[in-house]
Amino acid sequence: MSTDPGELLRTAADRLDALAARTTSGDWRASGLLASRPEVVAHRSDGSTEHVAEARANTAAWIAALSPALAAPLAAWLRAAASVHPVDPAATVLARALLDRLP
């Protein structure tokens, strides 16, 4: 793997895009209970929905890749991006998306 920071960031972004492309698409939302666990439903732009649990083969890698282990580095990146002016628009988009989903 390259030691160039820019290439490292681009490679990570490419892999995240590739993983998202093969994962159950849509806006995932918790919506009720399924056997006493939160039910996660993917809401697609065409109005259709799919229970994420029913698409487990497509979603397992996504869930594992975005495990809680990413919280600290993502939070650190957001804090670092907040201190650079002007703020990177991509950081703003990510922050808004997170705030729409976080309790």
Summary of the structure (lengths in Angstrom):
residues: 103
radius of gyration: 16.0
end to end distance: 36.7
largest distance: 47.6
contacts: 201
relative contact order: 0.09
helix: 57%
strand: 17%
